[in-house]
Amino acid sequence: MKDAVNEKKLKYMEFIHRETGDRHHTHAEDTYQYALLRMGDPKAVEEGKRMFSSNLTGHISDDPLRNIKYLFVASATLASRAAITGGLDTERAYNISDLYILKMDSLKSIDEVKALHADMLAFYTKEMAELDKVKVYSKPVTLCLDYIYHHLHEPVRIADLAVQAGLNESYLSTLFKKETGRSVSAYILSKRMEAAENMLKFSDYSYAEISSILAFSSQSHFTRVFRQQTGYMPRKYRNAFFQNKP
């Protein structure tokens, strides 16, 4: 069989892409959505939808429907690996991927494949968000964890959580720390730091944008807190870890 890939073909493709201005997503762009998924961040779905509809996803078939189906399989593979890295049971992660790929295989339109892709990312993201509840938390604390996961990008006050849990603020604070080992504020901050680290590693968001997205009062506040929590200034962290694999 004649070689499907050889140096001559690779050089020619590189030449064509340079001439046309075509490129693939960078590694950082491609992995950011899976970093969000791994930490159970609902933003993974919107980021994944944006990336999947981009014109930088790659050309691997001349048939548009077959092309997006191949891309779906690649995305399902990366999503399952990200979930496993984040702590999801390996067999469960693979079974989710297999079921979604089987469903995708029967679809007849690009829009259907795109909708299923968003559903797959949402399913994995929810699975990852649920991992933090395996310790059998009480219902009030579980409600708080749900609320924090879905409101990480806006200010979260103990008063908001108390309403969700149906408890007074003082009792909720005591219960939350007893069950999670951290105060409400420390837990929220840890989740925001996880998100900030991923955004610095896997996205091109500016420091001001990261600060705003994660609901810090100012960029200087974000910078100060990030340094206190990680030992790095955001710029040094990005320089050290940008484009590392998740």
MARVO-826277 format. One record per residue: residue number from 1; residue in three letters; z negated, x, y negated of N, C-alpha, C in turn. Coordinates in pm, 1 decimal, always signed. Each point is the difference from the previous one (the first is absolute). Layout:
% MARVO-826277
 doke mifi     n_pz     n_px     n_py    ca_pz    ca_px    ca_py     c_pz     c_px     c_py
  NUM  ALA        Z        X        Y        Z        X        Y        Z        X        Y
...
This chain:
% MARVO-826277
 doke mifi     n_pz     n_px     n_py    ca_pz    ca_px    ca_py     c_pz     c_px     c_py
    1  MET     +0.0    +85.1   +119.4     +0.0    -85.1   -119.4     +0.0    +88.8   -124.7
    2  LYS    +87.2    -34.8    -92.0     +8.1    +76.6   -123.2   -129.0    -18.0    -79.7
    3  ASP    -46.5   +107.1    -62.3   -125.9     -5.5    -74.3     +3.0   -109.7   -105.3
    4  ALA   -105.0    -86.4     +2.4    -12.5   -103.5   -103.1    -45.9    +61.2   -131.5
    5  VAL    -79.7   +106.3    +10.6    -52.1    +68.5   -117.9    +23.7   +149.3    +16.1
    6  ASN    +54.6    +60.3   -100.6    +12.4   +144.9     -3.0     -7.6    +45.7   -145.1
    7  GLU     -4.9   +129.2    -19.6    -20.0    +53.4   -135.4   +113.6    -39.6    -93.2
    8  LYS   +121.9     -2.0    +50.1   +114.9    -35.1    -83.2    -12.5   -143.6    -50.4
    9  LYS    -38.9    -91.8    +88.9    -14.6   -140.0    -39.5   -114.3    -17.6    -99.5
   10  LEU   -110.0    +72.5    +23.1   -112.3     -9.2    -93.0    +38.5    +50.2   -137.5
   11  LYS    +69.3   +112.6     -7.3    +42.2    +54.6   -128.3    +95.1    -95.3    -72.0
   12  TYR    +88.4    -63.8    +75.5    +94.3    -92.9    -60.9    -73.8   -121.3    -57.7
   13  MET    -98.0    -52.8    +75.9    -76.7   -113.6    -49.6    -78.5    +38.6   -125.3
   14  GLU    -58.7   +118.5     +0.0    -72.3    +45.9   -118.1    +93.5     +7.5   -120.8
   15  PHE   +122.8    +49.1    +22.6    +97.9     +9.9   -107.6    +35.2   -138.4    -55.0
   16  ILE    +25.5    -94.5    +89.1    +35.9   -135.9    -41.5   -112.9    -62.5    -80.7
   17  HIS   -123.4    +16.6    +45.2   -113.5    -58.7    -70.2    -19.4    +62.6   -137.5
   18  ARG    +24.3   +129.8     -9.9    -10.0    +63.6   -131.8   +106.7    -53.7    -93.5
   19  GLU   +121.1    -18.1    +52.5   +110.4    -47.3    -82.8    -20.6   -143.7    -46.7
   20  THR    -55.5    -83.3    +86.3    -17.5   -141.9    -32.6   -133.8    -29.5    -65.4
   21  GLY    -92.7    +97.2     +3.8   -132.8    -23.6    -56.5    -91.2    -75.4    +94.2
   22  ASP    +45.9    -20.3   +123.0    -82.4    -71.4    +97.7   -114.4    +88.7    +47.7
   23  ARG   -110.5    -61.5    +34.7   -110.8    +72.5    +60.5    -84.5    -98.3    +78.4
   24  HIS    -88.8    +52.2    +83.1    -99.0    -82.5    +68.3   -126.3     -5.1    -85.3
   25  HIS    -90.5    -88.8    +35.7   -131.7     +5.2    -61.4    -63.6   +135.7    +29.2
   26  THR    -79.2    +49.5    -95.4    -74.7   +122.3    +27.6   -108.0    -30.5   +103.4
   27  HIS    -53.9   +105.8    +58.6   -107.4    -19.6    +98.0   -117.4    -73.5    -63.8
   28  ALA    -33.5    +37.5   -123.8   -112.4    -64.2    -68.3    +26.1   -148.2    -21.7
   29  GLU   +122.3    -33.2    -44.1    +35.2   -140.3    -21.9     -5.3    -78.6   +131.3
   30  ASP    +48.5    +63.6   +104.5    +11.7    -69.7   +127.6   -134.9    -24.7    +66.2
   31  THR    -96.1    +88.9    -22.3   -127.5    -10.5    +70.2   -108.3    -73.8    -78.4
   32  TYR    +23.2    -24.0   -127.6   -103.1    -65.1    -81.2    -35.7   -137.8    +54.8
   33  GLN   +102.4    -78.4    +36.8    -26.4   -134.9    +50.6    -86.4     +3.9   +126.3
   34  TYR    +21.2   +102.5    +84.5    -75.8     +9.1   +124.7   -141.6    +52.9    -24.1
   35  ALA    -16.1    +77.6   -106.3   -134.9    +42.3    -38.1    -80.6   -120.9    -47.2
   36  LEU    +64.6    -88.2    -76.8    -65.8   -123.0    -43.4    -34.1    -87.3   +120.0
   37  LEU    +94.2    -11.9    +91.2    -21.8    -80.6   +121.2   -119.1    +52.6    +78.6
   38  ARG     -5.5   +131.8    +15.4   -105.4    +61.8    +80.4   -139.0    -33.5    -52.2
   39  MET    -13.6    -14.4   -132.1   -130.5    -29.6    -56.3    -21.3   -150.0    -21.5
   40  GLY    +94.6    -83.2    +49.0    -16.9   -144.0     -8.7    +22.3    -55.9   -138.2
   41  ASP    +77.4    +70.3    -82.8    +24.3    -42.3   -138.0   +116.3    -99.2     -3.0
   42  PRO    -22.0   -123.3    -49.6   +106.8   -100.8     -3.5   +123.9    +43.2    -78.0
   43  LYS    -13.9    +98.6    -89.0   +115.9    +48.6    -74.1   +104.0    +62.3    +91.6
   44  ALA    -37.0    +29.9   +123.2    +95.0    +57.1    +95.7   +118.9    -93.1    +20.5
   45  VAL    -24.1   -129.6     -5.3   +107.0    -97.1    +25.5   +103.5     +3.3   -111.0
   46  GLU    -45.2     -6.9   -125.7    +94.0     +1.5   -111.9    +73.0   +133.3     -8.5
   47  GLU    -72.5   +109.2    +24.0    +63.9   +131.4     -1.5   +103.7     +9.8   +111.4
   48  GLY    -33.0    -52.5   +117.3    +93.0     +2.6   +111.5   +124.0    -84.4    -25.9
   49  LYS    -18.4   -116.3    -61.0   +113.9    -86.3    -33.4    +92.5    +70.1    -99.2
   50  ARG    -60.7    +66.8    -98.6    +79.6    +70.5   -100.3    +80.7   +112.6    +64.5
   51  MET    -64.0    +76.0    +86.4    +67.2   +112.1    +64.0   +108.8    -46.5    +96.7
   52  PHE    -28.1   -108.1    +72.2    +94.1    -47.8   +102.0   +126.5    -57.5    -63.0
   53  SER    -11.1    -43.9   -125.5   +116.1    -56.0    -70.3    +68.4   +102.3    -89.6
   54  SER    -51.4   +122.0     -0.1    +56.5   +106.0    -82.5   +136.1    +43.3    +53.7
   55  ASN    +80.6    +58.6    -88.1   +130.0    +52.6    +45.5    -11.5   +144.1    +48.2
   56  LEU   -124.9    +47.0    +18.6    -22.4   +137.1    +46.1    -54.0     +4.5   +143.0
   57  THR    +12.6   -109.6    +71.7    -59.6     -6.8   +133.6    +78.0    +77.6   +104.8
   58  GLY   +124.8    +28.4    -27.2    +78.9    +75.4    +96.8   +111.6    -84.2    +60.1
   59  HIS   +108.7    +66.6    +35.5   +116.6    -66.6    +59.5    +13.6    +50.1   +143.4
   60  ILE    -35.0    -86.7    +96.0     +4.4    +41.7   +140.2    +88.9    -90.8    +85.5
   61  SER    +65.7    -95.8    -66.3    +99.7    -82.4    +67.8    +92.7    -58.7   -105.2
   62  ASP   +126.9    -13.0    +33.8    +95.5    -60.9    -92.5    -15.5   -151.7     -5.3
   63  ASP    -69.9    -54.2    +97.8    -26.6   -144.1     +0.7   -131.5    -24.7    -74.4
   64  PRO     +1.1    -74.9   -110.9   -121.0    -17.0    -81.4   -119.0    -57.3    +76.3
   65  LEU    +23.3    -98.5    +86.2   -109.8    -59.3    +75.5    -56.9   +100.1   +100.0
   66  ARG    +88.2    +69.7    +70.1    -48.2    +99.2    +95.7    -72.7   +113.2    -72.6
   67  ASN    +47.2    +35.7   -116.8    -63.1   +106.7    -78.4   -145.0    -35.2    -33.0
   68  ILE    -21.6   -121.7    -48.3   -136.2    -36.9    -39.5    -88.9    -20.3   +122.6
   69  LYS    +59.7    -38.2   +111.3    -78.8    -11.6   +123.1    -46.6   +137.9    +47.8
   70  TYR    +87.1    +99.3     -9.1    -40.8   +135.7    +35.8   -114.0    +46.6    -91.7
   71  LEU    +11.9    -31.1   -129.1   -104.2    +38.9    -95.8   -131.1    -71.9    +30.9
   72  PHE     +9.2   -123.5    +46.3   -118.9    -76.4    +38.6    -72.8    +71.7   +113.6
   73  VAL    +74.4    +45.5    +99.6    -61.1    +69.5   +113.1    -70.9   +126.8    -47.6
   74  ALA    +65.3    +72.9    -89.8    -61.7   +121.8    -52.9   -129.5    -32.7    -74.4
   75  SER     +3.3   -106.3    -79.5   -118.3    -39.7    -76.4   -111.8    -46.6    +91.8
   76  ALA    +34.4    -75.4   +103.8   -100.6    -46.6    +95.4    -67.1   +118.7    +69.4
   77  THR    +78.3   +102.2    +30.6    -54.9   +119.9    +63.8    -98.5    +69.8    -92.9
   78  LEU    +38.4    +17.1   -126.6    -88.0    +66.8    -95.7   -125.3    -83.3    -27.8
   79  ALA    +15.9   -132.6     -6.0   -114.5    -87.4    -24.8   -100.4     +8.3   +114.5
   80  SER    +49.4     +2.0   +122.5    -90.5     +7.9   +115.0    -73.3   +134.0     +2.3
   81  ARG    +70.8   +108.0    -32.9    -64.5   +132.4     -2.5   -104.7     +8.1   -110.6
   82  ALA    +30.2    -58.1   -115.8    -96.2     -0.5   -110.3   -125.2    -78.0    +39.4
   83  ALA    +20.2   -114.0    +67.0   -113.7    -81.4    +42.7    -86.2    +74.5   +102.0
   84  ILE    +64.5    +69.7    +92.2    -73.9    +76.2   +100.3    -80.1   +111.2    -67.3
   85  THR    +62.8    +68.5    -94.5    -68.8   +105.7    -73.7   -121.6    -55.7    -73.5
   86  GLY    +12.8   -124.1    -46.2   -109.8    -64.0    -71.8   -108.6    -56.6    +89.2
   87  GLY    +19.7     +5.7   +132.0   -105.8    -42.0    +91.1    +31.0   -121.6    +85.6
   88  LEU   +118.0    -59.7    -14.5    +34.2   -115.8    +81.9    +24.4    +44.7   +144.0
   89  ASP    -44.1    -82.7    +94.8    +20.0    +30.0   +141.3   +148.4    +27.3    +26.9
   90  THR    +28.1   +109.9    +70.2   +138.3    +44.3    +20.6    +85.3   -105.4    +68.6
   91  GLU    -49.0    -55.9   +108.9    +78.1    -98.6    +73.8    +26.7   -124.0    -85.2
   92  ARG   -100.1    -41.7    -77.2    +17.8   -115.9    -87.1   +106.8    +28.8   -106.2
   93  ALA     -5.7   +118.2    -59.5    +97.8    +36.6   -102.7   +141.8     +0.1    +57.7
   94  TYR    +16.7    +57.5   +119.8   +132.3     +3.6    +61.9    +48.2   -140.4    +38.6
   95  ASN    -91.1    -83.6    +48.7    +39.2   -135.7    +38.8    +45.5    -81.5   -121.2
   96  ILE    -67.6    +18.0   -113.1    +41.4    -69.0   -122.6   +142.7    +42.0    -36.4
   97  SER    +23.8   +130.7     +3.3   +133.2    +51.7    -31.0   +104.8    -56.9    +95.0
   98  ASP    -29.1     +2.0   +129.7    +95.8    -50.6    +99.5    +33.5   -146.4    -24.0
   99  LEU   -102.5    -80.9    -28.3    +23.0   -143.1    -20.0    +85.2    -26.7   -123.5
  100  TYR    -26.3    +73.5   -105.9    +79.8    -19.0   -121.6   +144.3    +46.3    +20.5
  101  ILE    +19.1   +109.0    +72.1   +135.9    +47.4    +25.4    +75.6    -98.2    +88.5
  102  LEU    -67.2    -55.5   +100.5    +64.0   -101.7    +84.9    +42.3   -121.4    -82.2
  103  LYS    -86.0    -43.6    -90.7    +33.6   -113.0    -86.5   +117.2    +35.5    -90.2
  104  MET     -4.6   +118.6    -58.1   +106.1    +42.8    -90.7   +136.0     +3.3    +69.5
  105  ASP     -0.8    +39.5   +125.6   +125.3    +17.4    +73.6    +80.6   -129.5     +9.7
  106  SER    -67.1   -114.1     -9.2    +69.9   -128.6    +13.1    +45.2    -57.7   -133.7
  107  LEU    -36.7    +64.9   -109.6    +32.8    -54.6   -132.1   +146.9    +20.1    -33.4
  108  LYS    +51.7    -92.0    -82.9   +144.3     -2.5    -27.4    +35.9    +31.1   -144.5
  109  SER    -98.7    +25.3    -85.8    +32.7    +26.6   -140.1    -90.0   +108.3    -57.8
  110  ILE    +49.8    +65.4   -103.5    -75.3   +105.7    -66.7   -126.3    -55.6    -63.6
  111  ASP     +8.9   -117.9    -61.4   -117.1    -60.3    -64.0   -110.1    -28.2   +101.3
  112  GLU    +38.8    -43.2   +120.5    -99.8    -25.4   +104.6    -69.9   +129.3    +40.9
  113  VAL    +75.8   +107.7     +9.3    -58.3   +129.4    +38.1    -96.5    +47.7   -108.4
  114  LYS    +39.6    -16.8   -126.3    -87.1    +41.1   -110.8   -129.7    -80.7     -0.6
  115  ALA    +10.1   -130.0    +24.3   -119.6    -85.0     +2.3    -92.2    +39.3   +115.5
  116  LEU    +57.9    +29.7   +115.5    -81.0    +40.5   +115.0    -65.1   +135.9    -25.5
  117  HIS    +70.5    +87.2    -68.0    -55.5   +131.2    -32.6   -124.6    -14.7    -87.3
  118  ALA     +7.2    -86.6   -101.1   -116.5    -24.0    -85.8   -115.3    -57.9    +80.8
  119  ASP    +32.7    -90.0    +92.5   -102.6    -60.8    +84.8    -65.8   +105.3    +89.2
  120  MET    +79.8    +92.2    +51.2    -53.8   +106.4    +85.0    -97.8    +88.5    -78.4
  121  LEU    +37.6    +38.7   -120.9    -88.3    +82.6    -81.7   -129.2    -73.9    -32.5
  122  ALA    +11.9   -130.0    -28.5   -118.8    -80.8    -30.7    -91.9     -7.0   +121.6
  123  PHE    +58.9    -12.9   +118.6    -80.2     -8.9   +121.8    -76.3   +129.8    +23.7
  124  TYR    +70.3   +111.8     -8.8    -66.5   +129.6    +19.5   -107.8    +23.0   -105.9
  125  THR    +31.3    -35.2   -124.7    -96.3    +20.6   -108.2   -126.9    -80.2    +24.5
  126  LYS    +15.6   -123.3    +45.6   -115.7    -82.8    +30.1    -80.1    +59.8   +116.0
  127  GLU    +69.3    +51.3    +99.7    -68.2    +64.6   +112.4    -86.8   +116.1    -48.5
  128  MET    +54.8    +78.9    -91.2    -74.7   +115.1    -50.7   -118.6    -44.3    -84.8
  129  ALA    +17.9   -105.5    -78.0   -110.1    -51.9    -81.2   -112.4    -53.2    +88.1
  130  GLU    +37.3    -54.6   +115.6    -99.5    -56.2    +90.6    -81.2   +106.8    +71.8
  131  LEU    +53.8   +122.4     +7.5    -69.4   +105.5    +73.6   -139.6    +26.1    -53.4
  132  ASP    -15.9    -16.9   -130.9   -128.9    +30.4    -62.0   -106.8   -102.0    +37.5
  133  LYS    +41.4   -107.9    +69.6    -95.3   -105.1    +33.7    -42.6     +4.7   +146.0
  134  VAL    +45.2   +101.3    +72.8    -29.8     +9.1   +142.5   -149.9    +12.8    +25.9
  135  LYS    -74.6    +44.3    -99.1   -142.7    +22.1    +18.9    -80.9   -129.3     +4.5
  136  VAL    +66.9   -113.6     -0.5    -64.2   -131.2     +4.8    -90.2    -19.5   -122.6
  137  TYR    +62.2     -8.0   -114.5    -72.7    -29.3   -121.7    -31.2   -149.3     -6.2
  138  SER   -100.2    -33.3    -78.0    -32.5   -140.4    -22.0   +113.4    -66.4    -77.8
  139  LYS     +1.7   -132.3     +2.2   +106.7    -72.3    -68.9     +4.8    +32.3   -148.9
  140  PRO   -113.9     +3.3    -72.4     +5.9    +31.9   -143.2    +61.6   +136.6    -27.8
  141  VAL    -36.2   +101.7    +79.5    +53.8   +134.1    -21.3   +148.0     +4.3    +36.3
  142  THR    +37.9    -69.8   +105.6   +141.0     -7.0    +38.3    +83.5    -62.7   -111.2
  143  LEU    -52.3   -106.0    -60.9    +69.9    -63.0   -112.0    +15.9    +97.2   -116.1
  144  CYS   -101.9    +81.5    -22.3     +6.8    +99.4   -106.7   +105.1   +106.4    +30.0
  145  LEU     +3.9    +45.5   +125.0    +99.6   +100.7    +37.6   +140.9    -54.4    -19.0
  146  ASP    +21.3   -125.6    +37.8   +130.0    -64.4    -20.7    +36.8     -1.1   -148.1
  147  TYR    -94.9    -40.5    -80.8    +24.8    -12.2   -143.7    +33.3   +137.0    -60.0
  148  ILE    -73.9   +102.0    +38.8    +23.5   +134.7    -53.3   +138.6    +49.6    +39.6
  149  TYR    +38.0    -19.1   +126.3   +131.7    +43.9    +45.7   +111.8    -62.5    -82.5
  150  HIS    -14.9   -126.9    -34.6   +107.6    -70.9    -68.1     -9.1     +5.4   -152.2
  151  HIS   -104.5    +61.9    -52.9    -14.5     +9.0   -145.5    -29.5   +143.0    -44.3
  152  LEU    +44.4    +96.1    +78.7    -29.6   +138.8    -30.0    +65.5    +45.4   -129.7
  153  HIS   +104.5    -68.4    -41.3    +75.8    +41.2   -118.1    -40.3    -77.6   -125.3
  154  GLU   -117.0    -54.9     +3.4    -55.8    -65.6   -118.9   -151.4    +18.4     +4.1
  155  PRO    -67.4    -17.5   -113.6   -146.3    +18.3     +0.2    -67.5    -92.9   +101.7
  156  VAL    -90.8    +53.8    +78.7    -76.2    -78.9    +97.8   -147.5    +10.1    -38.0
  157  ARG    -59.7   -111.4    -34.5   -141.0     -1.5    -41.4    -86.7    -58.6   +110.8
  158  ILE   -124.0    +41.1     +1.7    -93.1    -54.2    +98.2    -11.7   -150.4    -15.6
  159  ALA    +15.4    -48.2   -124.1     -5.3   -144.7    -22.7   +114.3    -71.5    +71.6
  160  ASP   +118.9    +61.1     +0.7   +114.6    -58.3    +71.0    -28.0     -8.4   +149.9
  161  LEU    -56.7   +108.1    +53.0    -29.7     +4.2   +143.1   -109.6    -99.1    +36.9
  162  ALA    -97.6    -15.3    -88.1   -108.5    -94.1    +25.7    +53.2   -142.5    +11.1
  163  VAL    +98.7    -32.4    -84.6    +62.5   -132.5     +7.8    +70.4    -17.1   +134.2
  164  GLN    +75.1   +103.3    +41.9    +70.8     -6.6   +128.1    -96.0    -16.4   +117.0
  165  ALA   -112.7    +70.3     -7.0    -95.5     -0.1   +111.1    -97.4   -116.5     -4.6
  166  GLY    -12.5    -66.0   -116.9    -95.3   -109.4    -13.3   -144.2    +46.5     -1.8
  167  LEU    -21.4   +122.1    -53.2   -134.9    +55.9     -6.7    -28.2    +47.0   -142.2
  168  ASN   -127.9    +19.8    -31.3    -28.1    +57.1   -131.0    +29.1   +149.9     +3.6
  169  GLU    +22.1    +57.5   -116.1    +46.9   +137.9     -9.8    -97.9   +100.0    +61.8
  170  SER   -127.7    -20.2    -24.5   -100.4    +93.8    +49.0     -3.7     +3.4   +152.3
  171  TYR     -1.1   -117.9    +61.0     -6.6     -5.4   +146.0   +128.2    +55.1    +61.5
  172  LEU   +114.7    -33.6    -60.9   +126.7    +49.6    +52.2     +4.7   +152.3     -5.6
  173  SER    -46.0    +57.4   -109.2     +0.4   +146.2    -13.4    -81.2    +65.6   +110.9
  174  THR   -117.5    -58.2    +28.2    -87.0    +54.0   +105.3    +65.5    -13.6   +136.8
  175  LEU    +57.4   -116.9    +26.9    +63.6    -26.4   +129.5   +121.2    +89.5    +20.1
  176  PHE    +80.9    +15.8   -104.0   +121.6    +80.1     +9.8    -34.1   +145.1    +33.6
  177  LYS    -99.4    +55.3    -67.4    -37.2   +138.4    +25.6    -60.8    +16.4   +138.9
  178  LYS    -76.6    -97.5    +42.7    -61.6     +6.6   +132.9   +105.7     +4.4   +109.1
  179  GLU   +106.4    -78.9    -15.6    +99.7    -10.9   +105.4   +108.7   +106.4     -7.1
  180  THR    +37.5    +42.6   -120.9   +109.0    +96.8    -12.9    -49.1   +142.9    -21.2
  181  GLY   -127.3    +11.9    -38.9    -53.2   +132.7    -28.1    +32.6    +50.4   -138.5
  182  ARG    +67.2    -83.0    -79.2    +34.9    +38.4   -136.9    -25.3   -116.4    -94.5
  183  SER    -26.6    +32.0   -124.6    -13.2   -105.7    -99.8   +137.3    -60.9    -24.8
  184  VAL     +2.0   -117.6    -59.4   +127.1    -66.1    -30.6    +86.8    +90.5    -86.5
  185  SER    -57.2    +55.5   -104.7    +78.4    +82.9    -92.0    +52.0   +125.6    +69.0
  186  ALA    -82.5    +60.5    +86.6    +42.6   +121.0    +71.0   +113.0    -31.1    +97.2
  187  TYR     -8.4   -115.1    +65.5   +104.6    -39.9    +94.5   +131.8    -23.1    -73.5
  188  ILE     -5.3    -74.0   -110.3   +121.9    -26.7    -77.9    +59.9   +130.2    -50.9
  189  LEU    -84.4    +88.3    -48.6    +48.8   +127.4    -52.1    +65.9    +82.2   +109.8
  190  SER    -57.3     -1.6   +119.9    +58.5    +76.8   +110.2   +139.1    -51.2    +34.6
  191  LYS    +18.0   -132.6     -5.1   +131.2    -57.5    +28.9    +99.8    +31.7   -109.6
  192  ARG    -47.7     +1.4   -124.3    +89.6    +36.1   -110.1    +40.2   +147.6     +8.3
  193  MET    -92.7    +84.2    +42.8    +32.3   +141.9    +14.6   +102.0    +21.1   +112.5
  194  GLU    -13.6    -74.3   +109.4    +99.1     +7.9   +107.7   +137.9    -36.6    -53.7
  195  ALA     +5.2   -107.8    -78.1   +127.6    -43.7    -56.8    +54.9   +104.2    -96.1
  196  ALA    -86.9    +56.9    -83.4    +43.4   +100.7    -97.1    +56.0   +123.3    +70.7
  197  GLU    -68.0    +44.5   +104.7    +47.6   +117.0    +74.2   +138.5    -25.4    +58.6
  198  ASN    +19.7   -118.8    +55.6   +131.0    -32.3    +56.7   +107.7     -7.6   -107.6
  199  MET    -33.8    -55.7   -114.5    +98.1    -10.3   -108.2    +35.8   +138.4    -54.4
  200  LEU    -96.8    +88.4     -4.7    +27.5   +136.4    -46.5    +83.9    +76.7   +101.9
  201  LYS    -22.7    -25.7   +128.9    +72.9    +71.3   +103.9   +139.2    -55.6    +23.8
  202  PHE    +14.6   -133.3     -8.1   +121.9    -61.0    +49.7    +79.3    -78.9   -103.8
  203  SER    -33.7    +11.7   -128.1    +76.4    -71.6   -101.3    +16.7    +86.8   -123.1
  204  ASP    +87.3    -46.5    -88.4    +22.5    +69.4   -126.2    -68.8    -70.9   -115.7
  205  TYR    -92.3    -90.4    +29.0    -71.9    -66.8   -108.0    -70.4   +103.5    -86.8
  206  SER     +3.6    -23.5   -130.8    -71.3    +89.3    -91.2   -150.1    -21.5    +14.5
  207  TYR    -77.7    +92.3    -53.6   -145.6    -12.4     +7.4    -47.0   -123.4    -76.9
  208  ALA    +65.8    -28.6   -111.5    -35.3   -118.9    -78.3    +29.7   -126.8    +79.4
  209  GLU   +113.3     -1.0    +72.0    +36.2   -117.2    +80.0    -98.4    -19.8   +115.1
  210  ILE    -38.1   +107.9    +66.1    -96.8    -10.2   +109.4   -132.2    -54.3    -53.1
  211  SER    -41.5    +52.3   -113.9   -123.8    -46.3    -61.9     +5.3   -149.3    -27.3
  212  SER   +111.7    -47.2    -54.3    +14.7   -142.1    -32.7     +7.2    -86.3   +125.6
  213  ILE    +78.8    +43.4    +99.0    +16.4    -76.7   +123.1   -133.0    -18.5    +72.0
  214  LEU    -84.4   +102.5     -4.3   -127.2     -4.8    +70.9   -115.6    -48.4    -87.2
  215  ALA    +33.9    -57.0   -114.5    -97.4    -69.7    -84.9   -108.1    +89.9    -59.2
  216  PHE    +34.0   +126.5    -26.0    -93.2    +84.5    -73.7    +12.4    -30.9   -148.7
  217  SER   -107.5    +21.9    -73.8     -0.2    -37.1   -141.0    +93.5    +86.3    -84.0
  218  SER    +25.8   +123.0    +46.0    +88.8    +90.4    -72.7    +42.1   +112.7    +93.9
  219  GLN   +103.8    +73.9    -41.9    +43.7   +113.4    +81.1   -108.3   +107.1     +6.8
  220  SER    -70.0    +21.2   -109.7   -105.7   +101.8     -0.9   -113.3    -38.7    +94.2
  221  HIS    -30.9   -130.2     +5.6   -102.6    -47.6    +93.2    +44.0    +24.0   +144.1
  222  PHE   +125.0    -33.5    +28.8    +54.0    +22.8   +134.1     -5.9   +147.7    +35.9
  223  THR    +42.5    +85.8    -92.1     +2.3   +143.9    +25.4   -140.6    +52.4    +29.7
  224  ARG    -95.3    -46.3    -79.3   -138.5    +45.8    +17.7    -56.4    -44.0   +135.3
  225  VAL    +22.0   -125.3    +33.8    -52.3    -52.5   +126.7    +69.2    +66.4   +118.6
  226  PHE   +131.1    +17.4    -11.5    +74.0    +61.5   +110.2    -50.9   +141.2    +26.4
  227  ARG    -26.1    +74.0   -105.8    -50.3   +136.2    +16.8   -139.7     -0.7    +62.2
  228  GLN    -82.6    -94.3    -42.1   -135.5     -9.3    +56.0     +4.0    -30.9   +149.5
  229  GLN    +93.0    -85.7    +40.4     +5.5    -45.9   +138.6    +73.2    +96.2    +93.6
  230  THR   +100.0    +70.9    -51.6    +84.0    +82.8    +87.1    -12.1   +150.2    -26.2
  231  GLY    -52.3    +35.1   -117.2     -5.6   +141.2    -36.6   +128.7    +50.9    -60.6
  232  TYR    +99.0    -89.5    -15.8   +129.2    +37.0    -57.2    +26.8    -79.1   -127.8
  233  MET    +69.3    +63.1    -93.9    +63.7    -75.9   -106.9   +122.9    -65.7    +62.1
  234  PRO    +39.6   -119.9    -45.1   +116.6    -66.9    +59.5   +125.3    +87.5     +5.1
  235  ARG    +25.9    +76.7   -105.7   +118.9    +84.5     -1.4     -5.3   +106.3   +110.5
  236  LYS   -115.6    +62.4    +16.4    -14.2   +103.0   +102.4     +9.1    -61.0   +139.9
  237  TYR    -54.1   -120.6    +14.7     +8.1    -67.0   +130.3   +145.7    -27.2    +34.9
  238  ARG    +75.8    -53.0    -95.1   +141.7    -28.0    +25.2    +76.2   +128.7    +30.1
  239  ASN    -25.1   +104.2    -75.9    +68.9   +127.1    +23.6    -31.3    +55.5   +138.5
  240  ALA   -122.2    -22.7    +46.8    -41.3    +54.4   +129.3    +50.0    -81.7   +117.4
  241  PHE     +6.7   -133.5    -14.7    +25.4    -85.9   +117.1   +123.3    -87.3    -10.2
  242  PHE    +72.5     +1.9   -108.7   +116.0    -87.0    -16.2   +101.3    +22.3   +113.3
  243  GLN    +45.7   -113.0    +57.4    +98.9     -4.1   +108.1    -56.9    +43.7   +134.0
  244  ASN   -130.3    +22.0    +11.0    -56.9    +21.7   +132.6    +22.0   -123.4    +83.8
  245  LYS    +14.1    +17.9   +128.6    +18.6   -115.2    +87.9   -129.4    -78.2     +7.4
  246  PRO     +8.9   -135.7    +10.9   -122.4    -80.0     +7.7    -69.0    +22.1   +133.4
